Amino acid sequence: MKKTLHFRHGLAAMTATIVMLFAQLLATNAHTSGISPATAGDGISSYGINIIGVPVTSENCNDLSVIDGVSGTVKYDPTTKTLTLENATIDTGDNTGDNAQGIFNSEVPDLNIQVNGTNKITSHSSAVTISQTTTISGTGTLNATSTDNCGIYVFNSALTIEDCTVSAIGKWGIAGPGYNNRAEFVIRNAIVTAKGSDGSICDISKFTLNNVAITSPTGAAYDSSLQGVALNGKVVTDIVAILPLTYGIKIAGAQVTHENYNNLSVINGVSGTVIATKPLVYQGGLIEDMRLRFAQGRVVEAHAKHGEEKLRQLLATDEGACHLGEVALVPYDSPISKSGLLFYNTLFDENAACHLAFGKAYPTCLKDGASLESVELLRRGVNDSLLHEDFMVGSRDLSIVGRRRADGREVPVFIDGNFAPFLS
C-alpha cells in the first residue's frame, strides 16, 4: 500500500476510494446547505489539514508546535491557505494509521506549504500526503522521509514544487496511487531529490519540468508508459536528482547552471596570478614566497620558494581546496600592520593585510546561510571544502579596481594599499 488509508490494488483500493468520495459528498452537501462541515459545535473551525493526525483548527493554527512530535515554527494561515514551516521537525514516532502521517492535506485546494530554513518530516507512513492541489515553495529545504511508505504521496491530485529544495525518501520517494491514477507533479526552478526502493518518482500520470532537468541518473527521463522517471525501461529506484537549468546568478557574465554549479571554475573571467606577501604556516610547515596562477577560477599552477610540497598537499585536500572561499580587504595601515611584527600565525597575520582563503566559504555571509543544506549553498555560489586556509596578499602598493554593475564604470577601491577616498 502507498499509505495507511489508500491502497494500491484490489477491493481495499475500491473501498478506500468510495469512503473518500462519500466524505467529499457529505462536505459538498453541507456547504450547499449553508452548514460548514469544518465547524464543530463549540465554534472551533477545522481547516482540513492534519499534522500527525491532529486537525489544524482555529484554536491551534497559530502555533502547531503544541502538537506532540512537532518543534520549530509550524503555523497555518487560513486566509492565505499557507502552512509555514521554519526550521521545523515533525516526527510521528510510533503512531499508526492516519496519526502516522506527518502532514495530510485532505480538504484544502491550492494549499501553499512555505518552507524556510531546514525542515524535517519523519514517518513510517507517508511523511506528506496530499489529496488536494498543493504547492511547496520558499527559500528553505524540506526533507520528507518515510521508513515504510512514501516520502511524499500525491493522491489523485497535483503537487508543485518551486523555488526551494525538497528531498523525499521512502519505499516510494514521490508517488501517486497505483490505481485509477490522476496524480500530477510539477517542478519549477527547484532542487528535488527522491529515492524509493520500489520507485523514486513513480505512479505520476502527468510530469512537468520548468527550468529544471533530471541530472541523475544520467539518461533518466519521465516515461509516460511507466508513469515514472525511468532508465533502460525500468522505473528508477536509485536517487533521482532534478536541478535548475539556471539559478539567476551570473559570474563574470556567465550563467550559473546545473551543468557548472558544482565547479564554477569552468566559467571564464576568474583568472590571474596571485603572489603571497607573507609566509603561511600550514600543519607545522612553512610555505614562503607562494605564487599561484588561477585559470577560470581554479588554481592551475602553484609554486613556493620553501614548502612547495606542503602547498601541493593543501591544494590536493579536495576539489574545493583549489578554489577561493574568501576575499578580505584589510588596509595596509591597520594597527597590526603598523606594528611591523610577523606572528607566523594566520589568525594574527591576516589582520595585517588583505588576504584570500583556499577552500570553504562562510555560509553565514548569506542570510539564513547557517541553516541551508550544502546543495543549496552550492546553488548560491558558496564554495565547499574540508579546509579554509587564509593567506596574505596585501602590500603597500596594492591597488584594487571595481566595476559598477549599473554602467560598467571602473571605480578605485584600494589605492597604495589602503581604501580609496570616496568617489561619487
C-alpha positions in Angstrom: 0.0 0.0 0.0 1.0 3.6 -0.5 -0.3 5.0 2.7 -2.4 3.9 5.6 -5.8 4.9 4.1 -5.2 4.4 0.4 -4.3 1.1 -1.1 -2.7 0.3 -4.4 -4.8 -2.7 -5.7 -7.9 -4.7 -5.3 -11.0 -4.4 -3.1 -9.3 -2.4 -0.4 -8.4 0.2 -3.0 -12.1 0.5 -4.2 -13.3 0.7 -0.6 -10.8 3.4 0.3 -11.8 5.4 -2.8 -15.5 5.1 -2.0 -15.0 6.2 1.6 -13.2 9.3 0.4 -15.7 10.1 -2.3 -18.5 9.7 0.3 -16.8 12.1 2.7 -16.3 14.7 -0.1 -20.0 14.3 -1.0 -21.1 15.0 2.6 -18.8 18.0 2.7 -20.3 19.3 -0.6 -23.9 18.8 0.7 -23.0 20.6 3.9 -21.6 23.6 2.1 -24.6 23.9 -0.3 -27.0 23.7 2.7 -25.2 26.6 4.4 -23.6 24.4 7.1 -19.8 24.4 7.3 -18.6 20.8 7.7 -15.4 22.1 9.3 -17.1 23.8 12.2 -17.5 21.9 15.4 -20.3 22.5 17.8 -18.1 24.5 20.2 -17.4 27.1 17.4 -13.8 25.8 16.7 -13.2 25.6 12.9 -11.2 22.7 11.5 -9.4 23.5 8.2 -9.0 20.1 6.6 -5.3 19.6 7.3 -3.9 17.2 9.9 -0.4 17.2 11.5 0.5 13.8 13.0 -3.3 13.1 12.9 -4.2 16.2 14.8 -6.6 18.6 13.0 -5.4 22.1 12.3 -8.1 24.3 13.8 -8.8 28.0 14.6 -7.7 27.2 18.1 -4.2 25.8 17.3 -3.3 27.2 13.9 -1.1 30.0 15.1 1.3 27.6 16.9 1.2 24.0 15.8 4.3 23.1 17.8 1.8 22.4 20.6 1.3 19.0 18.9 3.4 16.2 20.3 6.2 15.4 17.9 6.3 18.9 16.4 9.0 21.5 17.1 10.2 24.7 15.5 7.8 27.1 13.8 4.7 25.5 12.3 1.6 27.6 11.7 -1.3 27.9 9.3 -3.0 31.0 7.9 -6.5 30.0 6.7 -6.9 33.4 4.9 -4.0 32.8 2.5 -4.1 29.0 2.8 -0.4 28.9 3.8 1.1 26.3 6.0 4.5 27.7 7.1 7.4 25.5 8.2 10.5 27.3 9.5 13.3 25.1 10.9 10.6 22.7 11.9 10.7 19.0 12.8 7.7 16.7 12.6 8.2 13.2 13.9 5.3 10.8 14.0 7.1 8.4 16.3 5.3 5.1 16.8 1.9 6.4 15.8 -0.3 4.2 13.5 -3.0 4.9 10.9 -3.6 8.5 9.9 -1.7 9.5 13.0 1.4 8.2 11.4 1.3 10.8 8.6 3.4 13.9 9.1 1.2 16.3 7.0 -2.1 15.3 5.4 -3.9 17.9 3.2 -7.3 16.3 2.7 -9.6 19.3 2.1 -7.6 22.5 1.2 -7.3 23.1 -2.5 -4.4 25.4 -3.5 -2.6 24.9 -0.2 0.8 26.5 -0.1 3.4 24.9 2.1 6.0 27.5 2.7 9.4 26.2 3.8 12.1 28.4 5.4 15.3 27.2 6.9 15.8 23.4 7.2 12.7 21.3 7.9 12.4 17.6 8.5 9.4 15.3 8.5 9.9 11.7 9.6 7.3 9.0 9.5 6.8 5.2 8.9 3.6 6.1 6.9 3.7 8.8 4.3 5.6 11.8 5.5 3.5 14.2 3.4 0.1 13.2 1.9 -1.9 15.5 -0.4 -5.3 14.8 -1.9 -5.8 18.5 -2.9 -3.7 20.7 -5.1 -0.6 21.7 -3.1 2.5 23.8 -3.8 5.7 23.6 -1.8 7.8 26.7 -2.1 10.0 29.1 -0.2 13.7 29.8 0.4 14.4 26.7 2.5 14.6 22.9 2.5 12.1 20.2 3.2 13.3 16.7 3.9 10.4 14.2 3.9 11.4 10.6 5.0 9.3 7.5 5.4 10.6 4.2 6.6 7.8 2.1 5.1 5.8 4.3 2.7 6.0 7.4 0.6 8.2 10.4 1.3 5.5 12.4 -0.5 2.2 10.8 -1.6 0.2 12.6 -4.2 -3.3 11.0 -4.0 -5.0 11.8 -7.4 -4.2 15.5 -7.0 -1.5 17.9 -8.2 1.8 18.8 -6.5 4.0 21.7 -7.5 7.5 22.3 -6.0 9.0 25.6 -6.8 11.9 27.9 -5.7 13.0 25.6 -2.9 14.8 22.4 -2.1 12.9 19.1 -1.4 14.2 15.6 -0.6 11.8 12.7 -0.4 12.9 9.3 0.7 10.9 6.1 1.4 9.7 2.9 0.0 8.4 5.3 -2.7 10.1 8.7 -3.0 7.4 10.9 -4.6 4.4 8.8 -5.9 0.8 8.7 -6.8 -1.6 5.8 -6.2 -1.1 2.6 -8.2 -4.7 2.5 -9.4 -7.0 5.0 -11.2 -4.0 7.3 -11.2 -4.6 11.0 -11.7 -1.6 12.3 -9.8 0.3 15.3 -11.4 3.7 16.6 -10.5 5.2 20.0 -11.5 8.8 21.1 -10.6 9.6 24.7 -11.3 13.1 26.2 -10.6 13.7 23.9 -7.6 16.1 21.3 -6.4 14.4 18.0 -5.9 15.9 14.6 -4.9 13.9 11.5 -4.5 14.7 7.9 -3.7 12.5 4.9 -3.2 13.3 1.2 -3.1 10.1 0.5 -5.1 10.2 3.7 -7.2 11.9 7.1 -6.7 9.3 9.1 -8.7 6.5 6.8 -9.9 2.8 6.4 -10.5 2.6 10.0 -11.7 0.2 10.5 -14.7 1.5 13.9 -15.7 5.0 15.1 -15.1 6.1 18.7 -15.9 9.6 20.3 -15.6 10.0 24.1 -15.8 13.6 25.5 -15.9 14.8 22.2 -14.4 16.2 19.0 -15.7 16.8 15.4 -14.5 20.6 15.3 -13.9 20.9 11.9 -12.2 20.9 9.1 -13.1 22.4 10.1 -16.4 20.0 9.4 -19.2 16.9 9.0 -16.9 13.7 10.6 -18.1 10.0 10.5 -17.5 8.3 7.5 -19.2 4.6 8.1 -19.7 4.0 4.3 -20.2 5.6 3.5 -16.9 4.2 6.7 -15.3 7.5 7.5 -13.6 11.2 8.5 -14.0 12.8 5.6 -15.8 16.1 4.4 -17.2 16.5 1.5 -19.6 12.8 0.6 -19.5 12.6 0.4 -15.7 11.4 2.9 -13.0 14.5 4.3 -11.2 14.9 3.1 -7.6 18.2 5.0 -7.1 18.5 8.7 -6.3 16.8 10.9 -8.8 18.2 14.4 -8.8 16.4 17.3 -10.5 18.3 20.6 -10.7 17.5 24.1 -12.1 18.8 24.8 -15.6 19.8 28.3 -14.4 19.9 29.8 -11.0 19.5 33.5 -11.7 23.2 34.0 -10.8 26.0 35.2 -13.1 29.7 35.0 -12.5 31.9 37.1 -14.9 28.8 37.5 -17.1 28.2 33.7 -17.4 25.0 32.0 -16.1 25.4 29.5 -13.2 23.7 26.4 -14.5 23.0 22.8 -13.4 26.0 21.8 -15.5 28.5 24.1 -13.9 27.2 24.9 -10.4 29.3 22.3 -8.7 32.5 23.5 -10.3 32.4 27.2 -11.3 36.0 27.1 -12.5 34.6 26.4 -16.0 33.5 30.0 -16.1 35.8 32.3 -17.9 36.8 35.5 -16.2 38.2 34.4 -12.8 41.8 34.3 -13.8 45.2 35.7 -13.0 48.3 35.4 -10.8 48.4 35.8 -7.0 51.6 36.3 -5.1 51.6 35.9 -1.3 53.2 38.7 0.6 53.6 36.9 3.9 54.6 33.3 4.8 51.9 30.7 5.6 52.2 28.2 8.4 50.2 25.1 7.4 50.2 21.9 9.5 53.5 22.7 11.1 55.2 23.5 7.8 56.3 26.9 6.5 55.3 28.0 3.0 57.2 31.1 1.7 57.1 33.2 -1.4 53.9 31.4 -2.7 52.9 32.1 -6.3 49.6 30.9 -7.7 48.1 31.1 -11.2 44.3 30.9 -11.5 42.6 29.9 -14.7 38.8 30.0 -14.9 38.6 30.2 -11.1 40.8 27.3 -10.2 44.5 27.1 -9.1 46.3 25.5 -12.1 49.9 26.3 -11.1 51.3 26.6 -7.6 54.9 27.3 -6.6 56.7 28.3 -3.5 60.4 29.1 -2.7 60.0 27.0 0.5 57.3 24.4 1.4 56.0 23.8 -2.2 55.2 20.1 -1.4 53.2 21.3 1.7 51.4 23.7 -0.6 50.5 20.9 -3.0 49.2 18.8 -0.2 47.0 21.6 0.9 45.6 22.1 -2.7 45.0 18.3 -3.0 42.7 18.1 0.0 39.7 18.1 -2.3 38.3 19.9 -5.3 37.1 22.9 -3.3 40.6 23.5 -1.9 41.7 24.7 -5.4 39.1 27.4 -5.3 38.7 30.6 -3.2 36.4 30.7 -0.3 37.1 34.2 0.9 38.3 37.6 -0.2 39.1 40.0 2.6 40.1 43.7 2.3 42.4 44.9 5.1 44.2 48.3 4.8 48.0 48.3 4.9 47.8 51.0 7.6 46.0 48.6 10.0 47.3 48.6 13.6 48.8 45.1 13.4 50.4 46.0 10.1 51.9 49.2 11.6 53.4 47.1 14.4 55.8 45.6 11.9 55.5 42.2 13.6 55.3 38.9 11.7 53.5 36.4 14.0 53.7 33.3 11.8 50.1 32.7 12.9 47.3 33.3 10.4 44.8 34.5 13.0 47.1 37.4 13.7 48.8 38.0 10.4 45.6 38.1 8.4 44.7 41.3 10.3 47.8 43.0 8.8 47.0 42.5 5.1 44.4 41.8 2.5 44.0 38.1 2.3 42.4 35.3 0.3 41.4 31.8 1.5 41.6 28.4 -0.1 38.5 26.3 0.3 35.3 26.6 2.2 33.4 29.8 2.2 31.4 31.1 5.2 27.7 30.2 4.9 26.9 32.9 7.5 27.7 35.5 4.8 24.3 34.7 3.4 21.0 35.4 5.1 20.0 32.2 6.9 23.1 30.6 5.4 23.8 28.6 8.5 20.6 26.7 8.1 21.0 25.9 4.4 21.9 22.5 3.1 25.2 22.0 1.2 23.4 21.7 -2.2 21.6 25.0 -1.7 24.8 26.7 -0.6 26.5 25.5 -3.8 23.5 26.7 -5.8 24.1 30.1 -4.3 27.8 30.1 -5.2 29.2 29.2 -1.8 32.4 27.1 -2.3 32.7 23.9 -0.2 35.8 22.2 1.1 37.1 20.4 4.1 39.5 23.3 4.7 39.5 27.0 4.9 43.1 28.4 4.8 43.9 32.1 4.6 47.0 33.5 3.0 48.1 37.1 2.8 48.3 39.1 -0.4 48.2 42.8 0.8 51.1 45.2 0.3 51.9 48.9 0.4 51.5 49.2 -3.4 48.3 47.1 -3.8 45.6 48.7 -5.9 42.1 47.3 -6.5 39.6 48.4 -9.1 35.9 47.5 -9.0 33.3 47.7 -11.8 29.9 49.2 -11.2 27.0 46.9 -12.2 24.8 49.7 -13.3 27.0 51.2 -16.0 30.2 49.2 -16.1 32.3 52.2 -14.9 35.5 51.3 -13.1 35.9 52.6 -9.6 39.1 52.5 -7.5 38.6 50.5 -4.2 42.2 50.4 -3.0 45.0 52.8 -3.8 48.5 52.2 -2.5 47.4 49.6 0.0 44.5 51.5 1.6 40.9 52.2 0.9 40.4 54.8 -1.8 38.8 58.1 -0.9 35.0 58.1 -1.5 34.2 58.8 -5.2 30.7 59.8 -6.3 
